[in-house]
């Protein structure tokens, strides 16, 4: 298991951060800024043994020097800044190594987001290192997921991004075809030039030629001035032809000529204009079937389908749903449009849904839940009807073994005779936290990636255990207290706290 390097001068803050990281199942290595490199070497710490570096809050000059040293130490190591600070003036190559910033005091969800981003960063940098291309380690960050299908897409993208090859991206609506196209452009030699998208199915057929190639003044009724088209706008960059399957046949012929000869004329013009653009195309249609019916030209298909990328549907990569939820919620919070959380049962229900609208449908659901249940934890019962399943179709929610097998042995008050009832209450809560924390660290699948309200979770757990003990003991408080290994007065206080009757 890789470690996390924490560079922080404050002993108190570094101690507190270390506890948080240990609770999350991480192994922090804490060093001061002044001699961090020598101390790391003396302790046998090397970059390849680390998952990420957490950097404390420093003045701009100190921060700049520290970041430069870290990048020089290992250019591929993810860096996360603490304290929500702004980056000092640095080279872009150094700024790009910072994958996240974490506000203080540290909370679970932002920390989990940073760990996930660092993991994606590390995996991608390793892939680029193997291929000999580490020019941009942040490649494809917006393509969220860790399933084999997504890994395959990333591999294909890494092979074709820095070439001039025409790419045809296929897949159902809402699978992220434009996300792939934008990533390919951002990681190509044309990244500093324009990325110009056009939806071929959203423009009336009689206007599509003008949109693509432009028109001269007076070329048709309403052409009151000369207008440049998308090919000219994308000069030197990338032109993304979305929904190419909806392009009318007469325009397919003209597009084919441009692809073959790299030149065109504006509508109503006679001047031949040369174009230097890379073509990326996408469609949700089956072009082979359209060729068979005569609605799509076979020669154009071969021109576009030089390097095909087929996007998987969301139902074919259901294991990515927790990661996608995490990313969508992060974007929602970043744009200040609210926030929401999903419990593990709701995530399981979403994972069993067929998702005809794919990631776009999931994004719409997250935004709807943020409006209906702002800053709340959404359960299965809160989801729209089509996402809900009968209880017998959902996998059972199991408690940690240490809680479900013997709930009465969480803590024995008899072993702490010097503690008061209030201390006993705290002891029980702390012990529950410890046991749950250990279990969550051992089994990350128990905890949804987008987090949960730990206080509420523990309160519900404690209330359920008390109810079980009372039911087993016929409502006799004294016997239930013995069953829970706490004093009767402590149990009475807890029952009053949760508004439970005898």
C-alpha positions in Angstrom: 0.0 0.0 0.0 1.4 3.4 -1.0 1.8 6.1 1.6 0.9 9.8 1.8 3.6 12.4 2.4 2.4 15.3 4.6 4.6 18.4 4.7 3.5 20.7 7.5 5.4 22.7 10.2 2.7 22.9 12.8 2.9 19.9 15.1 -0.7 20.2 16.3 -2.1 20.5 12.8 0.1 17.7 11.4 -0.9 15.5 14.4 -4.6 16.1 13.7 -4.3 15.6 10.0 -2.4 12.3 10.7 -5.3 11.1 12.8 -7.8 11.9 10.0 -5.7 10.1 7.4 -5.3 7.1 9.6 -9.0 6.9 10.1 -9.4 6.8 6.3 -7.0 3.8 6.2 -4.0 5.8 4.9 -0.4 5.8 6.2 0.8 9.4 6.6 4.5 10.3 6.6 4.8 13.7 8.4 7.8 15.9 7.6 8.6 19.6 8.2 9.2 21.8 5.2 12.8 23.0 6.1 14.5 19.6 5.6 11.8 17.5 4.1 14.0 16.0 1.4 16.8 15.0 3.7 14.4 13.6 6.2 12.5 11.7 3.5 15.8 10.2 2.3 16.9 9.2 5.9 13.5 7.5 6.4 13.8 5.6 3.2 10.9 7.5 1.6 11.0 7.6 -2.2 8.4 9.1 -4.7 7.5 5.7 -6.1 6.3 4.6 -2.6 3.9 7.6 -2.4 0.4 8.1 -3.6 0.3 11.9 -3.1 1.8 14.8 -1.2 -0.2 17.0 1.1 1.3 20.5 1.5 0.5 22.8 4.3 -0.2 26.6 4.2 2.9 28.7 3.5 3.7 32.1 2.1 3.8 32.4 -1.7 7.6 32.5 -1.8 8.0 29.5 0.4 5.2 27.6 -1.4 6.7 28.4 -4.8 10.1 27.0 -3.8 8.5 23.9 -2.2 6.4 23.1 -5.2 9.4 23.5 -7.5 11.4 21.1 -5.3 8.6 18.6 -5.2 8.3 18.6 -9.0 12.0 18.3 -9.4 12.0 15.4 -6.9 9.3 13.6 -9.0 7.4 15.2 -11.9 4.6 12.7 -11.7 3.7 12.9 -8.0 0.2 14.3 -7.3 0.2 17.4 -5.0 -2.7 18.6 -2.9 -2.6 21.9 -1.1 -4.2 22.4 2.4 -6.0 25.5 3.5 -7.8 26.5 0.3 -4.8 28.7 -0.7 -4.2 30.2 -4.1 -1.3 29.1 -6.2 1.6 31.5 -6.5 2.9 32.7 -9.8 4.6 29.6 -11.2 5.2 27.9 -14.5 2.2 26.1 -15.9 4.0 22.8 -15.9 4.4 23.1 -12.1 0.8 24.4 -11.5 -0.5 21.4 -13.4 0.9 19.0 -10.8 -1.5 20.4 -8.1 -4.6 18.2 -8.5 -6.7 19.6 -5.7 -6.9 22.1 -2.8 -8.4 21.2 0.6 -10.0 23.7 2.9 -9.4 23.5 6.7 -10.6 22.2 9.0 -10.4 18.9 7.0 -13.6 17.1 6.2 -14.3 13.7 4.8 -15.8 14.5 1.4 -13.1 16.9 0.1 -10.4 14.6 1.3 -12.0 11.7 -0.5 -12.2 13.8 -3.7 -8.5 14.6 -3.4 -7.6 11.0 -2.9 -9.6 10.0 -6.0 -8.1 12.7 -8.2 -4.6 11.7 -7.0 -5.3 8.1 -7.9 -6.5 9.1 -11.4 -3.5 11.3 -11.8 -1.0 8.6 -10.8 -2.5 5.9 -13.0 -2.6 8.2 -16.0 1.0 9.4 -15.5 2.1 5.8 -15.3 0.4 5.0 -18.6 2.0 8.0 -20.3 5.4 7.1 -18.9 5.1 3.6 -20.4 4.1 5.1 -23.8 7.0 7.6 -23.6 4.7 10.6 -23.7 4.5 12.5 -20.4 3.8 15.9 -22.0 0.5 16.2 -20.2 -0.1 13.9 -17.3 -3.6 15.5 -16.7 -4.9 13.9 -19.9 -8.5 12.7 -19.8 -9.2 13.7 -16.2 -12.8 14.6 -17.1 -13.4 11.0 -18.3 -14.5 9.6 -14.9 -14.4 5.9 -14.1 -12.2 3.0 -13.3 -14.1 0.2 -15.0 -12.3 -1.9 -17.7 -14.5 -0.3 -20.3 -13.3 3.2 -19.4 -9.7 2.1 -19.0 -10.0 0.8 -22.6 -11.3 4.1 -23.8 -8.4 5.9 -22.1 -5.9 3.6 -23.7 -7.4 4.3 -27.2 -7.4 8.0 -26.6 -3.7 8.0 -25.4 -2.8 6.3 -28.7 -4.6 8.7 -31.0 -4.7 12.0 -29.2 -1.4 13.4 -30.3 -1.8 12.4 -34.0 -3.6 14.0 -36.9 -5.9 11.0 -37.5 -9.6 11.5 -38.0 -11.6 9.9 -35.2 -15.2 8.6 -35.2 -16.7 8.3 -31.8 -19.8 6.2 -31.5 -22.2 5.3 -28.7 -25.6 6.0 -27.2 -26.8 9.5 -26.4 -25.4 10.8 -23.1 -22.3 8.5 -22.9 -19.8 11.4 -23.2 -18.8 11.5 -26.8 -18.1 15.2 -26.7 -16.1 14.8 -23.5 -13.8 12.4 -25.4 -13.6 14.8 -28.3 -12.6 17.7 -26.1 -10.0 15.6 -24.3 -8.5 14.5 -27.6 -8.2 18.1 -28.7 -6.8 19.3 -25.3 -4.0 16.7 -25.5 -3.1 17.2 -29.2 -0.6 19.5 -30.9 -3.6 21.7 -31.8 -4.5 22.3 -28.1 -3.7 26.0 -28.3 -5.9 26.4 -31.4 -9.8 26.5 -31.4 -12.0 23.6 -30.7 -15.2 24.2 -32.7 -18.2 21.9 -32.3 -21.3 21.8 -34.5 -24.3 19.5 -34.1 -25.2 18.4 -37.6 -28.7 17.3 -36.5 -29.7 20.5 -34.8 -29.2 22.8 -37.9 -31.8 22.8 -40.7 -30.4 21.1 -43.8 -30.7 24.3 -46.0 -28.5 26.2 -43.4 -26.0 23.5 -42.6 -23.8 24.4 -45.7 -23.6 28.0 -44.6 -22.8 27.0 -41.0 -19.9 24.8 -42.1 -18.4 26.8 -45.0 -19.7 30.3 -44.5 -21.4 32.5 -47.1 -20.8 35.7 -49.0 -22.9 38.8 -48.8 -26.0 38.4 -51.0 -25.5 34.7 -51.5 -29.2 34.1 -50.6 -32.1 35.9 -49.1 -31.2 37.2 -45.7 -27.4 37.1 -46.3 -26.9 40.8 -45.5 -23.2 40.4 -44.8 -20.3 38.0 -45.3 -20.1 35.3 -42.6 -17.3 32.8 -42.0 -18.1 29.2 -41.3 -17.0 26.6 -38.8 -14.1 25.4 -41.0 -12.6 28.8 -40.9 -13.3 29.3 -37.2 -11.5 26.0 -36.5 -8.5 26.9 -38.7 -5.4 25.2 -37.2 -7.5 23.5 -34.5 -10.2 20.8 -34.3 -13.6 20.7 -35.8 -16.1 18.4 -34.0 -18.9 17.1 -36.1 -21.5 15.9 -33.6 -24.3 13.7 -34.8 -22.7 13.2 -38.2 -25.3 10.5 -39.0 -28.0 13.2 -39.2 -26.2 15.1 -42.0 -28.3 15.2 -45.2 -26.9 13.3 -48.2 -26.2 16.4 -50.3 -24.0 17.7 -47.5 -22.2 14.4 -47.1 -20.9 14.8 -50.7 -19.6 18.3 -50.0 -18.0 17.3 -46.7 -16.3 14.3 -48.5 -14.7 16.7 -51.0 -13.4 18.9 -48.2 -11.9 15.9 -46.4 -10.2 14.7 -49.6 -9.0 18.0 -51.0 -8.6 20.2 -47.9 -10.3 23.1 -49.6 -13.8 24.6 -50.0 -15.7 27.7 -51.2 -18.1 29.8 -49.2 -21.7 29.7 -50.3 -22.1 32.2 -53.1 -18.3 32.6 -53.4 -15.8 31.6 -56.0 -12.6 31.9 -54.0 -11.1 28.5 -53.0 -10.1 28.5 -49.4 -7.6 26.0 -48.0 -8.3 24.5 -44.6 -6.1 23.0 -41.9 -8.3 21.3 -39.3 -8.5 18.0 -37.6 -11.9 16.3 -37.9 -13.5 14.5 -35.0 -16.9 13.1 -35.6 -19.5 11.5 -33.4 -22.9 9.8 -33.8 -25.4 7.7 -31.8 -26.6 6.0 -35.1 -25.4 2.7 -36.6 -23.7 4.1 -39.7 -23.2 0.6 -41.2 -27.0 0.1 -41.2 -27.5 3.5 -42.8 -25.0 2.6 -45.5 -27.1 -0.6 -46.2 -30.2 1.5 -46.6 -28.5 4.2 -48.7 -28.9 7.1 -46.2 -25.1 7.4 -45.5 -22.3 7.4 -48.0 -19.9 4.5 -47.7 -16.9 6.5 -48.9 -17.5 9.2 -46.3 -17.8 6.6 -43.6 -14.4 5.2 -44.5 -12.9 8.7 -44.4 -14.3 9.3 -41.0 -13.8 5.9 -39.5 -10.0 5.9 -39.6 -9.8 5.4 -35.8 -13.1 4.3 -34.2 -13.8 4.8 -30.5 -17.0 3.2 -29.2 -18.3 4.6 -25.9 -19.8 2.1 -23.5 -23.3 2.7 -22.1 -23.6 3.4 -18.4 -25.3 0.1 -17.7 -22.2 -1.6 -19.1 -20.0 0.1 -16.5 -22.3 0.3 -13.5 -19.3 0.0 -11.2 -18.4 3.6 -12.2 -21.6 5.1 -10.8 -20.1 5.9 -7.3 -17.2 7.7 -9.0 -19.6 9.5 -11.4 -21.8 10.6 -8.5 -18.8 11.9 -6.7 -17.7 13.9 -9.7 -21.1 15.2 -10.5 -21.7 16.4 -6.9 -18.3 18.0 -6.8 -19.1 20.0 -10.0 -22.5 20.9 -8.5 -20.9 22.3 -5.4 -18.2 24.1 -7.4 -20.8 25.9 -9.4 -22.7 26.8 -6.2 -25.8 25.0 -7.4 -26.3 23.1 -4.2 -25.2 19.7 -2.8 -26.6 16.3 -2.0 -25.4 12.9 -0.8 -26.5 9.3 -1.6 -26.4 6.5 1.0 -25.1 3.1 0.0 -28.6 1.6 -0.5 -29.5 4.4 -3.0 -26.2 3.9 -4.8 -26.9 0.1 -5.1 -30.4 0.9 -6.5 -28.9 3.3 -9.1 -26.3 0.7 -10.1 -29.1 -1.7 -11.0 -31.0 0.8 -13.1 -30.7 0.4 -17.0 -29.9 4.1 -17.6 -31.3 4.7 -21.1 -30.1 8.3 -20.9 -26.6 7.2 -19.6 -24.4 9.8 -17.9 -26.6 12.7 -18.9 -29.6 11.1 -17.2 -27.4 10.5 -14.1 -26.3 14.1 -14.1 -30.0 15.3 -14.3 -30.9 13.0 -11.4 -28.2 14.4 -9.2 -29.3 18.0 -9.9 -32.9 17.1 -9.3 -32.1 15.5 -5.9 -30.0 18.5 -4.9 -33.1 20.7 -5.5 -35.5 18.3 -3.7 -33.2 17.3 -0.9 -30.6 20.1 -0.5 -27.6 19.1 1.6 -29.4 15.9 2.7 -28.6 12.2 2.4 -30.8 10.6 -0.2 -32.1 7.1 0.4 -33.9 4.6 -1.9 -37.2 5.9 -0.8 -36.3 9.4 -1.9 -35.4 8.4 -5.5 -37.9 8.7 -8.3 -40.2 5.7 -8.8 -38.3 4.2 -11.8 -35.1 3.9 -9.7 -36.7 2.1 -6.8 -36.7 -1.7 -6.5 -38.5 -4.1 -4.3 -36.6 -4.9 -1.1 -36.0 -8.5 -2.2 -34.2 -7.3 -5.3 -31.7 -5.2 -3.4 -28.6 -6.7 -2.0 -28.8 -6.8 1.8 -27.1 -4.1 3.8 -24.8 -5.8 6.3 -23.3 -4.3 9.4 -19.7 -4.9 10.3 -19.1 -8.3 11.8 -18.0 -6.7 15.1 -21.4 -5.0 15.3 -23.8 -7.5 13.9 -22.5 -10.7 15.5 -22.3 -9.5 19.0 -23.8 -6.0 19.5 -23.6 -6.2 23.3 -19.8 -6.3 23.4 -19.0 -2.9 22.0 -17.8 -1.7 25.4 -18.1 -3.0 28.9 -18.8 -0.3 31.5 -17.8 -2.7 34.2 -14.3 -2.5 32.8 -14.3 1.2 33.4 -15.6 1.6 37.0 -13.9 5.0 37.4 -16.0 6.6 34.7 -19.3 8.5 35.1 -22.4 7.9 33.2 -21.5 10.8 30.8 -18.1 9.3 30.3 -19.7 6.0 29.6 -21.9 7.6 26.9 -18.8 9.1 25.3 -16.9 5.8 25.6 -19.6 3.9 23.8 -19.7 6.5 21.0 -15.9 6.6 20.6 -15.8 2.8 20.6 -18.5 2.6 17.9 -16.6 5.2 15.9 -13.4 3.1 16.2 -15.0 -0.1 15.2 -16.9 1.4 12.3 -13.7 3.3 11.2 -11.7 0.1 11.3 -14.3 -1.7 9.2 -14.6 1.1 6.7 -10.8 1.1 6.3 -10.8 -2.6 5.7 -13.8 -2.6 3.3 -14.0 0.6 1.2 -17.1 -0.7 -0.6 -19.1 -0.3 2.6 -18.7 3.5 2.4 -20.0 5.3 -0.7 -17.4 7.3 -2.6 -19.5 10.5 -2.2 -19.4 10.0 1.6 -22.0 10.0 4.3 -22.9 11.9 7.5 -20.9 9.9 10.0 -22.7 11.4 13.0 -26.1 10.6 11.7 -24.9 7.1 10.7 -23.6 6.3 14.2 -26.7 7.7 15.8 -29.0 5.5 13.7 -26.8 2.6 14.4 -26.9 3.2 18.2 -30.7 3.7 18.1 -31.2 0.4 16.1 -29.0 -1.5 18.6 -31.0 -0.1 21.6 -34.3 -1.0 19.9 -33.1 -4.5 19.3 -32.0 -4.9 22.8 -35.3 -3.6 24.2 -37.3 -5.9 21.8 -35.2 -9.0 22.9 -35.8 -8.1 26.6 -39.5 -7.4 26.3 -39.0 -3.7 26.9 -37.4 -4.2 30.3 -34.8 -1.4 30.5 -32.6 -3.0 33.2 -32.3 -6.3 31.2 -31.7 -4.3 28.0 -28.9 -2.3 29.7 -27.3 -5.6 30.8 -27.6 -6.8 27.2 -25.8 -3.7 26.0 -23.2 -3.8 28.8 -24.0 -0.3 30.0 -25.6 1.1 33.1 -29.4 1.4 33.3 -29.2 5.2 33.8 -27.0 5.5 30.7 -29.6 3.6 28.7 -32.4 5.7 30.1 -30.6 8.9 29.0 -30.0 7.4 25.5 -33.7 6.5 25.2 -34.6 10.0 26.2 -32.2 11.4 23.7 -33.8 9.4 20.9 -37.3 9.9 22.2 -37.9 6.2 22.8 -40.6 4.9 25.1 -40.2 1.9 27.4 
